[in-house]
């Protein structure tokens, strides 16, 4: 069974940290678990990104 990197929790506070977690996740084989983690990371990234959209240029 593959091991998946943990998605960012409270310790992952910046969009850069979340981008790194997304990049790490994308190196894993496709699976339903990876899809669920991807969705959670995108939600966290959206919450961490300022409302002015300044971090959109650095998206994973």
ABEGO torsion letter per residue (X at the ends): XBBBBBBBBAABABAAAAAAAAAAAAABBBBAAAAAAAAAAAAAAAAABBAAGAAAAABX
